[in-house]
Amino acid sequence: MASCRACDLRVLTAIVCGLLTTIVLGLGIWMTVLKIQREQSTSSPSIPVGFCRNGGTWENGRCICPELWKGRRCTIAGNPIATRLCNISIYGEIELQNVTKGNCNETLETLEKQIVNISTQSLNISTEAQILTSDVDRITPEGIISATRVVGQIFNSSRNALPEAKVIAVTTVSQLLDAGEEVFQEAAATASDNDDTFTTLIKQMEIYSTSSGNLSVVKPNVAVESMAFSSESTMESLNVRFSVKKGTSDYLLPGSTAVERDVDKLNPDGETELQILLSTSKSNTTACGFVVYQNNKLFQSKSFKAKSNFSQKVISSSTDKNNSQGASVDIVLKPKYDLKEFQLHSYACVYWNLLTKDWDTDGCHKNGSTDEFLYCHCNHTTNFAVLMSFKKKYKYPESLNTLSSVGCALSITGLALTIIFQIVTRHVRKTSVTWVLVSLCTSMLIFNLLFVFGIENSNKNLKKSNSSTNKPDSGRNEMLMQDTVDIQNPTCTVVAAFLHYFLLVTFTWTGLSAAQLYFLLIRTMKPLPQHFILFISLIGWGVPAVVVVVTVGIIFSQRGSQWELAYRQEEICWLAVSENNSLITSPLLWSFMIPITIILINNIVIFIIIIVKVIWNTNQNLTSTKKVSSLKKILSTLSITVVFGVTWILAYFMLIGNDDIRHIFNYMFCLFNTTQGLQIFILYTVKTKIFQREVSKMLKSLSQSKGRVRLLPSVACLRLRVRMYNMLRSFPALSERFRLLETSVIVEETTFSESDQADSSI
């Protein structure tokens, strides 16, 4: 009966431990998978094969249809029959333009073949191009190239297109600039190096702005302003100021542009978004023109890479003179960006070099900056831009809270004492697990020290010191390479790599500890194989190093000089999550969470086996197992739990979306794992008989020393009284008064001397 009861207890323990572990691990892995699937569903959801018909492709949550198809699943054939533009007036009211009908059988490719007929059919061709580009979501890279070629030739003066056709072509260009940046990039990539499609359009629009008399065409993404000069003017120089005012939206509105003549300087105000002052000699100059582009999609740079979604405005200023080297421009720009997320770092005054098809700084320099405006000057006329670079404003976390600080401090102390104790008493204890435990404690100690003193990014203090100064760099006018700048911090990167390494080492040693206990207790492998310590040392310290080096190498090969923030976070010196907060593409998943999960599963399986077969296994035939109390079994279970790192499974519950539940598990995780070193010290050092015996001796020695210190004043006082008595005995008149003291003093002195001898013999 007793054996059956013991067997039932053993089976019950196995079932409970197995169920709890399975539930916890299952929930953790399930939440991780759900998080990854949620990210995949938002970026590229799974759809049935063939959902998008007629060559359509699934992108960004919808079907992207080819040019001849439309509808939710690309099942509606044909192009729009007609379009009707919708503009916003200067008063903020919606205004519908006239209906423009088109040809249902026309495409951008077939329209491109009709360029030779522009001189006779310019209005029809321009109208068709405007209709075919009205739905920018359907425009392909090939369509961008075809439409650009068509409108570029409409602006070409040699084609003799009608003025109305050119105005419609401005609308087409404005519509094209609503297409995605990726479409323009792909169009520029597919075009050959000798293809001047974009360059031709840019140049022809510049010529159009100077040959249209007094013209003003304002479309949502493009504005063209022309001014003709009277030949009767006697002024030797001309100064023309062109201004763009801020509107109620990100688009240009009628009335948001203005041209002023005979002014001598820039004059920006609170409503100014962009202003340019053209200064040129009167000689042979009869007209000037300005073109404003709301973004730089037509200007595909090979040297300047844009990562953010801020549009870089481009403005063209030119005269009708063939040689405009005598002209110069002054530009002022009010940068528009998200002040909560970014801080302006630097800017460059550049122009579009039509020969190199890229931005250039030649002839341009900075003219200073204020809190609101950036100033530039160039000694020639062409298409200008103010390229800007930004620093991201990171939300640096607060310093470690009291719970984390106290827990880590206790762990550091406990781990240091455990290492010392294990090394000093290794010969007395005669145990074979010393090296594994010392290695585990050493890696955990180093990790805790790095965590306490290095997890916080020093750029946090740099941010506080620079918070009062928000002016960009206005020194040398150097070309920018990208629109976002990362503040380099090699120290933080090194700390992140070491934290990554030593935490992997810690978990690897927990796995090796589990394997060693399995061989010793379950397989009863004694002695262990030859060179076992060397073998596990190579695994414990070497494999994590390989993981870290491979991770850094892969990220460096993909990102080049910008690899740091792809490997670590800026907020803290720890592994990064990807830029779009996607877990599946982050180094945190592949180089940390997956290896840790594998080790934890292995440890928990071995933990259950050891608990069931060794610790809680009661054999009635063995006297030794009968005497083991439940308290000792619980302590043994806790000892293995701590060394195996079982409490780290709480990290999976921190992935829960509910904030209240997640906060609870955050505190539980912090409590159990920041004090892991203290738990090891208590269970593997304080609980040992050797430590308790040595501490008992030390406390006894301290107690005796304290007793001696307490007796010293009484002995000194007694000796002083004896000397005074001997001195007073020499006086006859006082001898009788002190006779009664002799016996008591002798007894007392004898008593103290005996007690001193007794103390010395202890």
C-alpha positions in Angstrom: 0.0 0.0 0.0 2.8 2.4 0.9 4.6 1.7 -2.4 1.4 2.3 -4.3 0.9 5.6 -2.5 4.5 6.6 -3.4 4.0 5.6 -7.0 0.8 7.6 -7.2 2.5 10.6 -5.7 5.3 10.2 -8.3 2.9 10.0 -11.2 0.9 12.9 -9.9 4.0 15.0 -9.6 5.0 14.1 -13.1 1.6 14.9 -14.5 1.3 18.3 -12.7 4.9 19.4 -13.7 4.4 18.3 -17.2 1.0 20.0 -17.6 2.2 23.2 -16.1 5.3 23.3 -18.2 3.5 22.4 -21.4 0.8 25.1 -20.7 3.4 27.8 -20.0 5.6 27.0 -22.9 2.7 26.4 -25.2 1.2 29.8 -24.3 4.5 31.5 -24.8 5.3 30.0 -28.1 1.7 30.5 -29.2 1.8 34.2 -28.4 5.1 34.5 -30.3 3.6 32.9 -33.3 0.6 35.1 -33.1 2.7 38.2 -33.0 4.7 37.1 -36.1 1.5 36.2 -37.9 -0.1 39.5 -37.0 2.9 41.3 -38.5 2.8 39.2 -41.6 -0.9 39.8 -42.0 -0.5 43.5 -41.9 2.4 43.6 -44.4 1.6 40.8 -46.8 -1.5 38.9 -45.9 -2.2 35.5 -47.1 -4.7 35.4 -49.9 -6.1 32.7 -52.1 -4.1 31.9 -55.3 -5.7 33.7 -58.2 -7.6 36.2 -56.1 -6.3 39.1 -58.3 -7.4 38.4 -61.8 -6.1 39.4 -65.2 -2.5 39.8 -64.1 -3.2 41.8 -61.0 -0.8 41.5 -58.0 -1.6 41.7 -54.3 0.2 44.6 -52.7 -0.4 46.7 -49.6 -3.7 44.9 -48.8 -5.3 45.3 -52.3 -5.0 44.2 -55.9 -2.8 46.3 -58.1 -4.4 46.0 -61.5 -2.6 46.3 -64.9 -3.4 49.3 -67.0 -6.4 47.8 -68.9 -8.2 46.5 -65.8 -9.7 47.8 -62.6 -12.0 46.9 -59.7 -11.4 45.1 -56.4 -10.1 41.9 -58.2 -9.2 43.5 -61.5 -12.3 42.2 -63.2 -13.5 45.4 -64.8 -12.0 46.0 -68.2 -11.2 49.4 -69.8 -9.9 52.8 -68.9 -11.9 55.6 -67.4 -14.4 57.2 -69.8 -13.9 60.6 -68.4 -12.4 62.5 -65.5 -13.3 65.6 -63.5 -10.7 67.3 -61.4 -11.5 68.4 -57.9 -9.6 71.5 -56.6 -9.6 73.5 -53.4 -10.1 77.2 -53.7 -8.2 79.8 -51.7 -11.1 79.9 -49.4 -10.9 76.2 -48.7 -13.9 75.3 -50.8 -14.1 72.3 -53.1 -14.4 73.2 -56.8 -15.2 70.7 -59.5 -13.6 71.3 -62.9 -15.1 70.5 -66.3 -15.6 67.0 -67.4 -12.9 65.6 -69.7 -13.8 62.7 -71.9 -11.3 60.1 -73.1 -10.8 57.2 -75.5 -11.5 53.9 -73.9 -9.1 52.1 -76.3 -6.1 54.3 -75.5 -3.2 53.3 -73.3 -0.1 55.2 -72.3 2.0 52.8 -74.5 -0.1 53.5 -77.6 -0.2 57.2 -76.7 3.6 57.3 -76.7 3.6 56.2 -80.3 1.5 59.3 -81.3 4.2 61.7 -80.2 4.9 62.5 -83.9 1.4 63.8 -84.2 1.6 66.3 -81.3 1.8 69.3 -83.7 -1.7 68.5 -85.0 -3.3 66.5 -82.2 -1.6 68.0 -79.1 -4.8 68.8 -77.3 -6.2 65.3 -77.7 -2.9 63.6 -76.8 -2.5 65.8 -73.7 -6.1 65.1 -72.7 -5.7 61.4 -73.0 -2.5 61.5 -71.0 -4.2 63.4 -68.3 -7.1 60.9 -68.2 -4.8 57.8 -68.2 -2.8 59.1 -65.3 -5.7 60.2 -63.2 -5.7 56.9 -61.2 -2.1 56.9 -59.8 -2.6 53.6 -58.0 -2.7 51.9 -61.4 0.3 53.5 -62.9 3.2 51.1 -63.5 6.9 52.0 -63.9 6.5 51.6 -67.6 3.5 53.8 -67.5 5.5 56.5 -65.7 8.1 56.4 -68.4 5.6 56.6 -71.2 3.6 59.4 -69.7 6.8 61.4 -68.9 7.9 61.1 -72.5 4.5 62.2 -73.8 4.2 65.3 -71.7 7.9 66.1 -72.2 7.3 66.4 -75.9 4.2 68.4 -75.4 6.3 71.0 -73.6 8.9 70.9 -76.4 8.5 74.1 -78.3 9.6 72.5 -81.5 6.4 70.3 -81.4 4.2 73.5 -81.6 1.7 72.1 -79.1 -1.3 74.3 -78.2 -1.0 76.4 -75.0 -4.1 74.6 -73.7 -2.4 71.3 -74.2 0.6 72.4 -72.2 -1.6 73.6 -69.3 -3.3 70.1 -69.3 0.2 68.6 -69.4 1.0 70.5 -66.2 -2.0 68.7 -64.6 -0.6 65.4 -65.9 2.8 66.0 -64.3 1.0 66.9 -61.0 -0.9 63.6 -61.1 2.3 61.7 -61.8 3.9 63.1 -58.7 1.2 61.5 -56.7 2.5 58.0 -57.6 4.5 56.1 -55.1 8.2 56.7 -54.6 8.9 53.0 -55.3 7.3 53.3 -58.7 9.5 56.2 -59.7 12.6 54.3 -58.3 11.7 51.3 -60.4 11.1 53.4 -63.4 14.5 55.1 -63.1 16.1 51.7 -62.6 14.5 50.2 -65.7 15.5 53.1 -67.8 18.9 52.9 -69.4 21.8 55.3 -68.6 21.3 57.0 -71.9 17.5 57.5 -71.3 16.9 61.2 -70.7 13.1 60.9 -70.1 13.1 62.6 -66.8 15.8 65.1 -67.8 13.9 66.1 -70.9 10.7 66.8 -69.0 12.6 68.8 -66.4 14.4 70.9 -69.0 11.3 71.4 -71.2 9.2 72.6 -68.2 12.0 75.1 -67.4 11.9 76.4 -70.9 8.1 76.5 -70.8 8.2 78.7 -67.7 10.2 81.3 -69.5 8.3 81.3 -72.8 4.7 81.7 -71.8 4.5 85.4 -71.1 2.7 86.3 -67.9 1.3 82.9 -67.0 0.3 81.3 -63.7 -0.6 77.6 -63.5 -1.1 76.1 -60.1 -1.8 72.4 -59.7 -1.7 70.3 -56.5 1.9 69.2 -57.0 3.3 71.6 -59.6 3.1 75.4 -60.0 4.4 77.3 -63.0 4.9 81.1 -62.9 6.1 83.2 -65.8 6.9 86.9 -66.0 7.7 88.9 -69.1 9.7 92.1 -68.9 9.0 95.3 -70.9 11.8 96.1 -73.4 11.3 99.8 -72.5 12.6 99.3 -69.0 15.9 101.2 -68.3 16.9 99.3 -65.2 20.3 97.7 -65.4 19.3 94.7 -63.2 16.2 92.9 -62.4 15.1 91.3 -59.1 12.1 89.1 -59.1 10.9 87.4 -55.9 8.7 84.3 -56.1 6.9 83.1 -52.9 5.0 80.0 -52.0 2.6 80.4 -49.0 1.6 77.7 -46.7 -1.9 76.2 -47.4 -4.4 74.2 -45.5 -3.0 71.0 -46.9 0.2 69.5 -48.3 -0.8 70.5 -51.8 -0.4 73.8 -53.7 -3.6 75.8 -53.9 -4.7 78.6 -56.3 -3.5 81.9 -54.8 -0.7 80.2 -52.7 2.0 81.6 -55.1 3.0 85.1 -55.8 5.6 86.9 -58.0 7.0 90.4 -57.1 9.2 92.5 -59.2 11.8 95.2 -58.3 12.5 93.9 -54.8 16.0 93.9 -53.3 15.8 91.1 -50.7 14.0 88.1 -49.4 11.2 88.9 -47.0 9.8 85.7 -45.4 7.0 85.9 -42.9 5.0 83.4 -40.8 3.0 82.2 -43.9 6.1 81.7 -46.1 7.0 78.1 -47.0 9.4 78.8 -49.8 10.8 82.0 -51.3 13.4 82.6 -54.1 14.9 85.9 -55.2 16.2 85.9 -58.8 18.8 88.6 -59.6 19.9 89.1 -63.2 21.1 91.8 -65.5 18.6 93.5 -67.8 20.8 92.8 -70.9 18.9 90.6 -73.3 16.6 89.3 -70.6 12.9 89.5 -71.6 11.3 86.9 -69.3 11.9 84.7 -66.3 10.1 81.7 -65.0 9.7 79.6 -61.9 8.5 76.0 -61.5 7.8 74.4 -58.1 7.6 70.7 -57.5 6.1 69.5 -54.3 8.4 66.5 -54.2 11.6 65.3 -55.8 10.3 62.1 -57.5 11.3 63.3 -60.9 14.8 63.9 -59.5 16.0 60.4 -58.8 19.3 60.9 -57.1 22.0 58.2 -57.0 23.9 59.9 -54.2 21.2 61.1 -51.8 19.0 58.4 -50.4 15.7 59.3 -48.7 14.5 56.9 -45.9 11.8 59.2 -44.4 8.5 60.2 -46.0 9.3 64.0 -46.0 9.0 65.5 -49.4 11.9 67.6 -50.6 10.5 70.6 -52.6 12.3 71.5 -55.8 12.1 75.0 -57.3 13.3 76.0 -60.8 14.4 79.6 -61.5 15.5 80.6 -65.0 15.6 83.3 -67.6 15.2 83.3 -71.3 18.8 84.1 -71.9 20.9 81.3 -73.4 23.7 82.1 -71.0 22.5 82.9 -67.6 25.8 82.9 -65.8 25.3 86.5 -64.7 22.2 85.5 -62.7 22.1 84.5 -59.1 19.4 83.3 -56.7 18.8 83.6 -53.0 16.5 81.0 -51.4 14.8 80.7 -48.1 12.9 77.6 -47.0 10.8 76.8 -44.0 11.4 73.1 -43.3 8.2 71.1 -42.7 8.6 67.9 -40.8 7.3 66.1 -37.7 8.7 68.0 -34.8 7.7 65.3 -32.4 9.7 62.6 -34.1 12.6 64.3 -35.8 15.1 67.1 -35.2 16.7 68.9 -38.1 20.4 68.0 -38.2 21.9 69.6 -41.3 21.1 70.8 -44.7 22.7 71.3 -48.1 22.0 73.9 -50.8 22.1 72.0 -54.1 21.0 72.2 -57.7 20.1 69.4 -60.3 23.0 68.8 -62.6 21.5 67.8 -65.9 24.7 66.3 -67.1 25.3 63.9 -64.2 21.6 63.6 -63.4 22.2 64.1 -59.8 22.4 66.8 -57.1 25.4 69.0 -57.0 26.7 71.8 -54.6 28.9 73.6 -57.1 28.2 77.4 -57.0 25.9 77.2 -54.0 26.6 77.9 -50.3 24.6 78.3 -47.1 23.6 81.7 -46.0 22.9 80.9 -42.4 19.7 79.7 -40.6 17.3 80.7 -38.0 14.9 78.9 -35.8 12.4 78.9 -38.6 14.2 79.3 -42.0 17.1 78.0 -44.0 18.9 80.3 -46.3 20.9 79.5 -49.5 22.7 81.4 -52.3 23.7 80.1 -55.8 25.5 82.0 -58.5 23.5 80.4 -61.3 20.0 79.5 -62.3 18.5 76.0 -62.6 16.5 73.6 -60.5 17.3 74.1 -56.8 16.6 72.2 -53.6 17.4 72.3 -50.0 18.3 68.8 -49.0 17.8 68.1 -45.3 19.0 65.5 -42.9 17.2 64.7 -39.7 18.0 63.1 -36.4 15.3 60.9 -35.0 14.0 61.8 -31.5 14.2 58.7 -29.5 12.2 58.1 -26.3 14.9 57.0 -24.0 13.6 55.0 -21.0 14.1 56.1 -17.5 16.9 54.7 -15.4 16.5 51.4 -13.7 13.8 51.4 -11.1 14.4 50.5 -7.5 13.3 46.9 -7.9 15.7 46.3 -10.8 18.6 48.1 -9.1 18.2 46.4 -5.7 17.7 43.0 -7.4 20.7 43.3 -9.6 22.8 44.6 -6.7 21.9 41.6 -4.5 22.5 39.3 -7.5 26.0 40.8 -8.1 26.9 40.4 -4.4 25.5 36.8 -4.2 27.2 35.7 -7.4 30.6 37.1 -6.4 30.4 35.4 -3.0 29.2 32.1 -4.7 32.2 32.2 -7.1 34.6 32.8 -4.2 33.1 30.1 -2.1 33.0 27.5 -4.9 36.7 28.1 -5.7 38.0 28.2 -2.1 36.1 25.1 -1.0 36.4 23.1 -4.1 38.8 20.5 -2.6 36.8 20.2 0.6 33.5 19.6 -1.1 34.9 17.2 -3.7 32.1 17.9 -6.2 32.3 17.7 -10.0 29.8 20.4 -10.7 32.1 23.3 -9.5 33.3 24.3 -12.9 29.9 24.4 -14.5 28.4 26.4 -11.6 31.4 28.8 -11.5 31.1 29.4 -15.3 27.4 30.0 -15.0 27.9 32.4 -12.1 30.7 34.2 -13.8 28.8 34.8 -17.0 25.7 35.9 -15.0 27.8 38.2 -12.9 29.4 39.9 -15.9 26.0 40.2 -17.6 24.5 41.9 -14.5 27.4 44.3 -14.2 27.0 45.2 -17.9 23.3 45.5 -17.5 23.5 47.9 -14.5 26.3 50.1 -15.8 26.0 49.8 -19.6 22.4 49.2 -20.7 21.6 52.9 -20.7 22.7 54.7 -23.9 25.0 57.7 -23.2 23.2 59.5 -26.1 20.4 60.1 -23.6 22.5 62.6 -21.8 23.6 64.1 -25.1 20.0 64.6 -26.0 19.4 66.5 -22.8 22.4 68.8 -23.3 21.3 69.6 -26.9 17.6 70.0 -26.2 17.9 73.8 -26.0 19.8 74.2 -29.3 17.7 73.1 -32.3 19.6 74.9 -35.0 21.0 72.8 -37.9 24.6 72.8 -39.0 25.0 75.9 -41.2 28.8 75.6 -41.8 30.2 74.1 -45.0 27.9 73.3 -47.8 28.6 69.6 -48.1 26.5 67.1 -50.1 24.3 64.9 -47.9 24.2 61.2 -48.4 20.8 60.5 -46.8 18.0 62.3 -45.0 18.3 60.6 -41.7 21.4 60.7 -39.5 22.2 58.2 -36.7 24.3 59.4 -33.9 27.1 56.9 -33.7 27.9 55.4 -30.3 30.4 52.5 -30.7 30.5 52.1 -26.9 26.8 51.3 -26.8 27.2 48.9 -29.7 30.0 47.1 -27.9 28.0 46.9 -24.7 25.0 45.5 -26.7 27.3 42.9 -28.2 28.7 41.9 -24.8 25.2 41.7 -23.3 24.1 39.6 -26.2 27.2 37.3 -25.8 27.1 36.9 -22.0 23.4 36.3 -21.8 23.7 33.6 -24.5 26.7 32.2 -22.5 24.5 32.2 -19.3 21.8 30.3 -21.0 24.2 27.9 -22.7 25.7 27.1 -19.3 22.2 26.4 -17.9 21.7 24.0 -20.7 25.1 22.4 -20.0 24.3 22.2 -16.3 21.1 20.4 -17.2 22.9 18.0 -19.4 25.6 17.3 -16.8 23.0 16.6 -14.1 21.1 14.4 -16.5 24.3 12.3 -17.1 25.2 12.2 -13.4 21.7 11.5 -11.9 19.8 9.7 -14.6 22.4 8.0 -16.7 24.7 7.6 -13.6 27.7 8.3 -15.8 30.6 8.3 -13.3 33.2 9.3 -14.0 32.3 11.7 -16.8 34.0 11.1 -20.1 37.6 12.2 -20.6 38.1 15.9 -21.6 34.4 16.5 -20.6 35.2 19.8 -18.9 37.2 21.0 -21.9 34.4 20.0 -24.3 31.6 21.8 -22.4 33.9 24.8 -21.9 34.3 25.1 -25.7 30.5 24.9 -26.1 29.7 27.2 -23.2 32.0 30.0 -24.2 32.5 29.4 -27.9 29.1 28.7 -29.4 27.6 32.1 -28.2 30.6 33.9 -29.6 30.0 32.3 -33.0 26.3 33.4 -32.9 27.2 37.0 -32.1 29.9 37.2 -34.7 27.7 35.7 -37.4 24.8 38.0 -36.5 27.1 41.1 -36.7 28.6 39.9 -39.9 25.3 39.3 -41.7 23.9 42.7 -40.6 27.2 44.5 -41.6 27.1 42.9 -45.0 23.5 44.0 -45.5 23.7 47.6 -44.1 27.4 48.6 -44.5 28.4 51.6 -42.5 24.8 51.9 -41.1 24.8 48.5 -39.4 24.9 49.6 -35.8 21.2 50.5 -35.4 20.2 47.5 -37.4 22.0 45.4 -34.7 21.1 47.3 -31.6 18.5 49.8 -30.4 19.1 53.4 -29.9 16.9 53.7 -26.8 18.9 51.1 -24.9 22.1 49.1 -25.6 20.4 45.9 -26.5 19.4 44.0 -29.7 17.2 45.8 -32.1 13.8 45.1 -33.5 13.5 46.0 -37.2 12.6 49.5 -38.3 8.9 48.6 -38.8 8.8 46.8 -35.4 8.6 43.5 -37.2 9.8 40.7 -34.9 10.4 38.2 -37.7 13.1 40.3 -39.4 14.9 41.4 -36.2 18.1 40.0 -34.8 16.4 39.7 -31.5 14.4 36.7 -32.8 17.0 34.8 -34.8 20.1 35.3 -32.7 18.5 35.3 -29.2 14.9 34.2 -28.8 15.1 31.1 -30.9 18.3 29.8 -29.3 17.0 30.6 -25.8 13.7 28.9 -26.5 15.5 25.7 -27.6 17.7 25.7 -24.4 14.7 26.4 -22.2 12.7 23.5 -23.7 15.7 21.2 -23.2 16.1 22.4 -19.6 12.5 22.0 -18.7 12.3 18.5 -20.1 15.4 17.5 -18.1 14.0 19.3 -15.1 10.8 17.2 -15.1 12.8 14.0 -15.6 15.1 14.8 -12.6 12.2 15.9 -10.4 10.2 12.8 -11.1 12.9 10.2 -11.1 15.3 11.5 -8.5 14.1 14.2 -6.1 10.4 13.2 -5.6 11.0 9.5 -6.2 10.4 7.6 -2.9 11.7 4.0 -2.8 10.3 2.2 0.3 13.2 -0.3 0.1 15.8 2.4 0.6 16.1 3.9 4.1 17.8 7.1 2.7 14.8 8.1 0.6 12.4 7.7 3.6 14.3 10.2 5.7 14.2 13.0 3.1 11.7 15.5 4.2 9.3 17.4 1.9 11.1 20.6 2.7 14.4 19.2 1.5 12.7 18.1 -1.7 11.2 21.5 -2.2 14.6 23.1 -1.7 16.2 20.7 -4.1 13.5 21.5 -6.7 14.0 25.2 -6.3 17.8 24.7 -6.6 17.4 23.1 -10.0 14.8 25.6 -11.1 17.1 28.5 -10.5 20.1 26.9 -12.2 18.1 25.8 -15.2 16.7 29.3 -15.7 13.1 28.0 -15.7 11.7 31.4 -14.5 12.8 33.0 -17.8 9.7 31.5 -19.4 7.9 34.5 -17.9 9.4 36.5 -20.7 7.0 34.9 -23.2 4.0 36.3 -21.2 5.4 39.8 -21.7 4.3 39.5 -25.3 0.7 39.7 -24.2 -1.2 42.6 -25.8 -3.2 43.5 -22.7 -1.2 46.2 -20.9 -2.5 45.3 -17.4 -1.6 41.6 -17.7 1.7 42.5 -19.3 2.7 44.8 -16.5 2.0 42.0 -13.9 4.3 39.7 -15.8 6.9 42.4 -16.2 7.1 42.8 -12.4 7.2 39.0 -11.9 9.9 38.6 -14.5 11.9 41.4 -12.9 11.5 40.0 -9.4 12.5 36.5 -10.2 15.2 37.1 -12.7 17.0 40.1 -11.4 17.5 38.2 -8.1 18.6 35.0 -9.8 22.1 35.5 -8.5 20.9 35.9 -5.0 18.8 32.8 -5.3 21.9 30.8 -6.4 23.8 32.2 -3.5 21.2 31.1 -1.0 20.6 27.7 -2.5 24.1 26.8 -3.4 26.2 28.6 -0.8 24.2 29.5 2.3 22.4 26.1 2.4 25.7 24.1 2.4 27.1 22.7 5.7 30.6 24.0 5.0 29.3 27.6 4.6 27.1 27.3 7.7 30.0 25.9 9.8 32.4 28.6 8.6 29.9 31.3 9.3 29.2 29.8 12.7 32.9 29.9 13.6 33.1 33.5 12.3 30.1 34.6 14.4 31.5 32.9 17.5 34.8 34.6 17.1 33.2 37.9 16.6 31.1 37.3 19.8 34.2 36.5 21.8 36.0 39.5 20.5 33.0 41.7 21.5 33.1 40.2 25.0 36.8 41.0 25.5 36.2 44.5 24.3 33.4 44.9 26.8 35.6 43.7 29.7 38.5 45.9 29.0 37.1 49.1 30.8 36.2 47.1 34.0 39.7 45.6 34.2 41.4 48.9 33.7 39.1 50.5 36.4 39.9 47.7 38.8 43.6 48.0 38.4 43.4 51.7 39.0 41.5 51.2 42.2 44.1 48.7 43.4 46.9 51.1 42.8 45.0 53.9 44.6 44.5 51.5 47.6 48.2 50.6 47.8 49.0 54.3 47.7 46.6 55.2 50.4 47.8 52.5 52.7 51.0 54.4 53.2 49.1 57.0 55.1 48.5 55.9 58.8 45.5 58.1 59.3 43.6 56.5 56.4 44.7 52.9 56.7 41.7 51.8 58.7 39.2 53.2 56.2 40.4 51.0 53.4 41.0 47.8 55.3 37.6 46.4 54.3 38.5 46.7 50.6 41.4 44.2 50.7 39.4 41.0 50.6 36.9 42.2 48.0 39.6 43.5 45.8 41.7 40.3 46.0 38.6 38.2 45.2 37.6 40.4 42.4 41.1 40.5 41.0 41.5 36.8 41.3 38.1 36.3 39.6 39.1 38.5 36.6 42.5 36.8 36.2 40.9 33.4 36.2 38.3 34.5 33.6 41.1 35.9 31.4 42.9 32.6 31.5 39.7 30.8 30.6 39.1 33.1 27.7 42.6 32.6 26.4 42.2 28.8 26.5 39.0 28.8 24.4 
